[in-house]
Protein backbone atom coordinates (compact mmCIF):
# COMPACT_ATOMS: atom_id res chain seq x y z
CA UNK A 1 0.00 0.00 0.00
CA UNK A 2 1.44 3.34 -0.98
CA UNK A 3 0.83 6.55 0.91
CA UNK A 4 -0.30 9.49 -1.22
CA UNK A 5 0.72 12.86 0.13
CA UNK A 6 -1.82 15.65 0.27
CA UNK A 7 -1.80 18.87 -1.71
CA UNK A 8 -0.76 20.80 1.41
CA UNK A 9 2.12 18.41 2.01
CA UNK A 10 3.39 18.80 -1.54
CA UNK A 11 3.23 22.60 -1.18
CA UNK A 12 5.35 22.29 1.97
CA UNK A 13 7.78 20.03 0.09
CA UNK A 14 8.07 22.55 -2.73
CA UNK A 15 8.88 25.27 -0.17
CA UNK A 16 11.42 22.99 1.47
CA UNK A 17 12.95 22.30 -1.96
CA UNK A 18 13.45 26.03 -2.56
CA UNK A 19 15.00 26.43 0.89
CA UNK A 20 17.33 23.47 0.36
CA UNK A 21 18.45 24.73 -3.03
CA UNK A 22 19.19 28.15 -1.54
CA UNK A 23 21.14 26.59 1.36
CA UNK A 24 23.17 24.43 -1.04
CA UNK A 25 23.98 27.38 -3.30
CA UNK A 26 24.96 29.54 -0.33
CA UNK A 27 27.16 26.77 1.07
CA UNK A 28 28.97 26.40 -2.26
CA UNK A 29 29.49 30.17 -2.39
CA UNK A 30 30.75 30.21 1.20
CA UNK A 31 33.07 27.29 0.48
CA UNK A 32 34.54 29.05 -2.57
CA UNK A 33 35.36 32.12 -0.47
CA UNK A 34 36.66 30.33 2.63
CA UNK A 35 40.39 30.98 3.00
CA UNK A 36 40.78 27.87 5.20
CA UNK A 37 39.85 25.47 2.35
CA UNK A 38 42.69 23.17 1.46
CA UNK A 39 43.05 22.30 -2.24
CA UNK A 40 43.95 18.69 -1.46
CA UNK A 41 41.22 18.25 1.17
CA UNK A 42 41.31 18.26 4.93
CA UNK A 43 39.05 18.82 7.92
CA UNK A 44 37.44 22.03 6.62
CA UNK A 45 36.68 20.40 3.26
CA UNK A 46 35.28 17.36 5.06
CA UNK A 47 32.97 19.59 7.11
CA UNK A 48 31.62 21.30 3.99
CA UNK A 49 31.30 17.94 2.25
CA UNK A 50 29.34 16.40 5.12
CA UNK A 51 26.93 19.34 5.20
CA UNK A 52 26.49 19.32 1.41
CA UNK A 53 25.84 15.56 1.45
CA UNK A 54 23.12 15.95 4.08
CA UNK A 55 21.42 18.79 2.20
CA UNK A 56 21.68 17.08 -1.19
CA UNK A 57 20.37 13.77 0.19
CA UNK A 58 17.37 15.57 1.68
CA UNK A 59 16.81 17.44 -1.60
CA UNK A 60 16.88 14.13 -3.48
CA UNK A 61 14.20 12.71 -1.17
CA UNK A 62 12.04 15.82 -1.45
CA UNK A 63 12.32 15.78 -5.27
CA UNK A 64 11.38 12.10 -5.29
CA UNK A 65 8.26 12.75 -3.18
CA UNK A 66 7.25 15.67 -5.40
CA UNK A 67 7.74 13.55 -8.53
CA UNK A 68 5.55 10.78 -7.08
CA UNK A 69 2.82 13.29 -6.32
CA UNK A 70 3.07 14.80 -9.82
CA UNK A 71 2.61 11.35 -11.42
CA UNK A 72 -1.01 11.19 -10.25
C-alpha positions as CSV (number, residue, x, y, z in Angstrom):
1,X,0.0,0.0,0.0
2,X,1.4,3.3,-1.0
3,X,0.8,6.5,0.9
4,X,-0.3,9.5,-1.2
5,X,0.7,12.9,0.1
6,X,-1.8,15.6,0.3
7,X,-1.8,18.9,-1.7
8,X,-0.8,20.8,1.4
9,X,2.1,18.4,2.0
10,X,3.4,18.8,-1.5
11,X,3.2,22.6,-1.2
12,X,5.3,22.3,2.0
13,X,7.8,20.0,0.1
14,X,8.1,22.6,-2.7
15,X,8.9,25.3,-0.2
16,X,11.4,23.0,1.5
17,X,12.9,22.3,-2.0
18,X,13.5,26.0,-2.6
19,X,15.0,26.4,0.9
20,X,17.3,23.5,0.4
21,X,18.5,24.7,-3.0
22,X,19.2,28.1,-1.5
23,X,21.1,26.6,1.4
24,X,23.2,24.4,-1.0
25,X,24.0,27.4,-3.3
26,X,25.0,29.5,-0.3
27,X,27.2,26.8,1.1
28,X,29.0,26.4,-2.3
29,X,29.5,30.2,-2.4
30,X,30.7,30.2,1.2
31,X,33.1,27.3,0.5
32,X,34.5,29.1,-2.6
33,X,35.4,32.1,-0.5
34,X,36.7,30.3,2.6
35,X,40.4,31.0,3.0
36,X,40.8,27.9,5.2
37,X,39.8,25.5,2.4
38,X,42.7,23.2,1.5
39,X,43.0,22.3,-2.2
40,X,43.9,18.7,-1.5
41,X,41.2,18.2,1.2
42,X,41.3,18.3,4.9
43,X,39.0,18.8,7.9
44,X,37.4,22.0,6.6
45,X,36.7,20.4,3.3
46,X,35.3,17.4,5.1
47,X,33.0,19.6,7.1
48,X,31.6,21.3,4.0
49,X,31.3,17.9,2.3
50,X,29.3,16.4,5.1
51,X,26.9,19.3,5.2
52,X,26.5,19.3,1.4
53,X,25.8,15.6,1.5
54,X,23.1,15.9,4.1
55,X,21.4,18.8,2.2
56,X,21.7,17.1,-1.2
57,X,20.4,13.8,0.2
58,X,17.4,15.6,1.7
59,X,16.8,17.4,-1.6
60,X,16.9,14.1,-3.5
61,X,14.2,12.7,-1.2
62,X,12.0,15.8,-1.5
63,X,12.3,15.8,-5.3
64,X,11.4,12.1,-5.3
65,X,8.3,12.8,-3.2
66,X,7.2,15.7,-5.4
67,X,7.7,13.5,-8.5
68,X,5.5,10.8,-7.1
69,X,2.8,13.3,-6.3
70,X,3.1,14.8,-9.8
71,X,2.6,11.4,-11.4
72,X,-1.0,11.2,-10.2
